[in-house]
Amino acid sequence: MYSKNLESFSIIFLFCIFLLPLTKGYILVVSTQQFMRKKTTTTANNREIGKNLPSI
């Protein structure tokens, strides 16, 4: 019982380690896209950025 709990904990721990840089990278990408959107006011660019954003 104890070893199974430890195993699941280690899987969650590894998952968190792998997930952290991914979420940081995603936040960075989203913030840069929002910054670019503010710089360019054309609707064509906004539509392109919207296409590139993955649906949550």
C-alpha positions, 0 to 999 in steps of 0.5 A, spaced: 500 500 500 505 504 501 509 503 495 503 504 491 502 511 494 509 513 493 509 511 486 503 515 484 506 521 488 513 520 484 508 520 478 505 526 480 511 530 482 514 528 475 508 531 471 509 537 475 516 538 473 514 537 466 508 541 466 511 547 470 516 549 464 510 548 459 505 553 463 511 558 463 512 558 456 505 558 454 504 564 459 510 567 455 507 566 448 500 569 450 503 575 453 507 576 447 501 575 443 497 580 447 503 585 446 503 584 439 496 585 438 496 592 442 502 594 437 498 592 431 491 595 430 489 591 424 484 586 424 488 581 419 493 581 425 488 579 430 485 574 426 492 571 425 493 571 432 487 568 434 488 562 429 494 561 433 492 560 440 490 553 442 483 553 445 483 551 452 
